[in-house]
Amino acid sequence: MTTLMNILQVLLTWVSENPFVAIGIGSLLLGIIVGVLTEDTAKASPPSAPPPSPAPAPAASPSIAAAPIPPPTRPAAAPGPIKSLYRTRSGRHLFSFSLHWQPEGFRIYVVSGVNYAAYGRSDSCHVTHRLHDIAGDYLCIAGAQPGNMAEVERLVRLWCEATERYCLTGQTF
């Protein structure tokens, strides 16, 4: 259990020192906890008989070619919404996001961010590049929704920095 505590302490230190944090951190922590618990359980339980070997697969007909397996439509590491934080380079604003997997890619919902009125700026969805549905405001992205976490991080960073610039200077994006 001390190993788990050490890992958590290192992760918390890392999260506090980096501007873009927590993309999938919940999944990572869950994986670590499950791994540690599985390791502890394996040490405590006596060895068991090996599982029976599976039955051989039937031979494929030579006239039917095996179709390639399509890639998964949902990332394995995204069982539900992923929480994400981004602090702007200036350190003035901290944004919170909830990433939801849709058939076309990730939808990036803005959970919390900047108070546009405090800067005397319009919070119009058009000006701030947000759209709205029943779940809340999400980033308006031209073209296809991001299909991987690297693209999500890039878009979140661009949107947050542009939003801060809009609040401070009035320059739209």
Helices and strands as residue ranges (DSSP letters): H 2-17, E 20-21, H 25-44, E 82-87, E 94-102, E 105-112, G 116-119, E 130-133, E 136-139, H 149-169
